[in-house]
Amino acid sequence: MKRNPRRALLVTSAIAALALGSAFVVSAAAVPRAGSGPGGCFDPVAFGAVPDDGVDDRAPVQAALDAASAAGGGTVCLGSGRWRVSRAPVGSYDRFAALSTHSAHVTLTGSGPGSVLELVGDQQAAAVAVLSIDPGASDVTVQRLLIDTSAATDTDEQTHAIAIGSGVCTTANGTCSMPVTDVTVRDVVFAHPAAPGSRKGDCIRVLGNTAATAVKRVTIAGGSFVSCARSGIGVQRNVFSLAVLGNHFGEQIGDTAFDGEATGGEWDDGLRLEGNSFADSTVNFSASLTSYRHATITGNTFSGKGVSLYRTEDVVVADNTFDVTALSGAGVVDAQNVATGDKIAGNIIRRHGAAGPGIRITPHSGGIPAQVTVTGNTIALDGDADAIYGDSVHEIGVRDNDITFTGAAPNGSGVTLQGISGPIEDAMITGNTVTGASPYFAAVRLDSRPGPFLGVTVALNASRGAARSLQCSQRAPGGFPPSIVSTGNRWNVAPTCAVATLEPGQ
C-alpha cells in the first residue's frame, strides 16, 4: 500500500522528537492552544495518521496526545476506523505502552465502537498497555471507542488494554512524587481475549505503584467488557476512591471480572461498585475484594457467580441480585478473615450448582470477622447446605432474612453458627423466616466446636418444614455458659437445645 508522504514526514518528525526522551513529544512553542480538527480537536490525521490503511498509527496518535498536553490540555479525536498501534520504541517516555500520557486535562475520544484502537503483531513477550495513564496525569478521560488486542501475539501477563497508574516516572519532571488523579473511562468496549500460547493481562489495570504515585478518584462507567484475558478490572495497591458504574462484564473473562486486591500488604480505600451486570464465568467469583476499606457493592446483577470479601472493613453488599451456579462450596457472598463492620443487606440470592451457603462468614489466617450485619436478604437454595453460615464471629446480627430450601436439605439449616476457630460472641438472630418443601435440618443451629457461645438472642423467628427448630450442640461441656435468650419464636417443632438454658426475654 502506498504511504502518504505527508504522513511519513510527520511520523518521522514525531519519532525524532521521541528519541529526545523529553516529557512532551511536541514542544509547547510549536503547538496551538487548540487543535485544528472539528471543535478544536487534536486530530491524529493532522499528524499523519491514516486509519484503516494497515500502517502503524502509534507515532501520530501519540504526537496528538502530546500536542494536547503541551497546549495545557485538549481533546484528541479518533474518527471511525481502525487505528493500529504498537509498543513504543526504545527512548520513548513510556516504553511499556503503545500510547501514554502523564499530563493534565487530556481527553482521548472516539465516535463510538467504530473507532478502534488495535494492538497488533508480535509483542515479544513484553509488558505493554495499549494506553497507559502514568504518574502525574490528572483530569484524563478516555471515552467512546473500542480497544482490540485480538491480533496481538506473544503477549505478557502485564499486557493490558488500559493501565491507570504505573511505575513509569522520572525525577527530572517530578512525576515520581505525583499521583494519578481524576481519571474517567467511559463507554469503552474491550476486546482483549486470551492469546493462544501466551499470557495476557487485564482489560483495565489500576495500580498506584508507590504511595507517592497513588491512584485517586477514578470512574469507570458504561463500559462493555466483551472479552478479557484475565480480569475485566484488576485493582492493586494504593488505589483510593474508585467508582465502577453501569458496566457489563461478559462471559469471556478469564479471571474474576472485578478483582480488587491491594498487593504488598497495603489497603485500598473507597469503592463504589454499582449498577453493573456480570455474566456467568468459569471462576468462583464475579467480584472479589481483598484488603479493602469503605466499599459499597450495590444494585448489581450477578448471573453466574458471587462476591468474595477477604480482609475487609466497612464494606456494604446491598440490594444486589444473585442467580448463581456455584462451582465450589464457598458462599455466594463469602467473607473471610477480618470483616469488621461489613453489612450484607437486602440482596436476592438464588443458588444452584455445587451445594454451599448463600452467605458465609468465616475466620482465616488469624483474622476474625466482627461487627457483621446480615439483614433483609432473600435466599433460595437448591442444594443441601446452610443458607447463612458463620464461624467464630464476634458481634453478629442476623435479622429479617427470608430463607427457602427449594429441595431436600437434610444437613442444611437456615442459620448456622459454629465456634470452631474461637467463640461466638454477642449473636442476635431475630425476625428470620425459614421454610422448605422437604424437611431441612434446622431453622437455627448453634454448634460449639469447642468455642463457646457468649451471649446469644434468638427471637421472633419462624419456621415451616424444619426437622428441628432451634438445635444446640457442643463438643465438650461448657459450650453455652450464659443462657440463650429465646422469645417470640414461632417454630413448627419444639427446640432441641438440652445443652443450653433457654431464658425467655423481658
Phi, psi and omega in degrees: 000134181290135185267138178296119184299321179297319177300315183298318179297315182292319178296319178298318178297319180296318180295321178298319178294322178300324184296341178289344180069023182281168179294324180241141179288321183248132183291149183298326182294334184267000188245131176291162181288345174220157180286167182270355181281177179304135179070017181080017180292149165272107188263119178304336177299324179293343178258008174109000181284145175226106180293155174068012180262001179074009180253147184298124179259007188302309185297314178292325177294318177296321178298322177295318177299316182289328176295317177298319179297314182294335178280001183088011179128153179171180183246127173262121187252123174258118177284184179296148180128175180258120181254107187275133179228161180219173180298139179298145184284169175304137182096351178287159179300314178238101181285347185262023180211159169281309178236148180206159171212146173228031187245183184248151171063045181244133175239133171248115185230143169255192178253010183132190183297346176286348173267109190243122167266118183238130173264124185230163170088184183283118180269001175055039178055031182261150172287122182208133173255144174299317176222128178241130177254104195265166178310137185103339181290142179208141180057059180246133179235136173236125188206156166057054175205173176244134174251121188236118177244018186293339179263007177275137181236165179050053182272176182238161180295347174257024172272105184244154174289309175229132173248119176256106189091145181198183174263012183269115179197166176222150174287337182298321179254006174079005186288344178288353174240023182239134177282175168258123187227148169056065179250137176234129171242115191226133174056046177252136176257137183243123169241089188230061188284165175300144178261121182306128178079002181228159171272161182202159188256211188271160169294311172232126174247128181244122187209123165267103190300322175228170177299326181288334181248037180300159176256127185226135172063076178241137175238127176239112191221144171067018183275159175237108181268082186293311178213134179222127184300319179243248180271157170293305174232120177250120183248124179249211193283163173056048178240126186228127176066079180243130176242125179239105196231125168065033177263161172244128177251117187277186185280338185266058177241124191285338181223195181304129185299312171243113186238100178260108182222107180284098184288161176077017178081003180276175174242139166267157188216125174092102179217136167241109175251093194226137170070021180267159173242135182240119176282173179297156180211176184261007179251175187286332186224145173276330179222140183217132175240128175232127181057060182232139175241146170058072180230147171237131176241099190221146172067022179265159173245120180250109181251081177143308184223169189251213188234135177246132174240128180221119181059068183234157177222133176055053177252133179248124173246104191217142170060035174260160174245124179243125170234093198249132167256100191282149177254349183217181180272007177293161178290154171299314165253115191237113181247124179232162179065212177296132175220050190289121177075012180288146181229128179240108194215139169069019180272152169255120186235117173243124184243130174234183176077217182302137181293141178175173185288157166288316178227129179229133182228114187218154173284164177195137176052039177087351179273130184248127176289144182208152177055052183255138178241129175236107190216141170068022179272150172249118188235128175233124183244134172276330191264179182268084182201171178283143176287313177233123184232133175224141177236123170057036181275139175260121178063082178237135174244123178242104193226136165058037175266146179249113190241133179227129170264116184272349177222185179296135179218066184297341179248005185260144178232157178297308177228122176238126171240129179233142174259084182262304182274347182178189183284158165266121183242128171056069178258131175244116179241100190222142169071018181271149176241127183233125180225161178200144178290326176243159179301129173252170192296304183202155172288311178227128180237126177241121190226111176274116187221061354258010182303133184282162173262118186244081178098096181227135172238129177236108189217142169062028175268162178221146179224152171214133180083007182280139171289330176222152178265277174260114182248123179241139178211158178213148180276335179214157179302150177092015182288340182227070185296315172276160176293154171269126175280116182231117184207145172070014180278149178241084183271150175278341174223162182289152177298149171242087190218050185293337183280354181229160175265124177267123184245123177299144179283172180286000000 
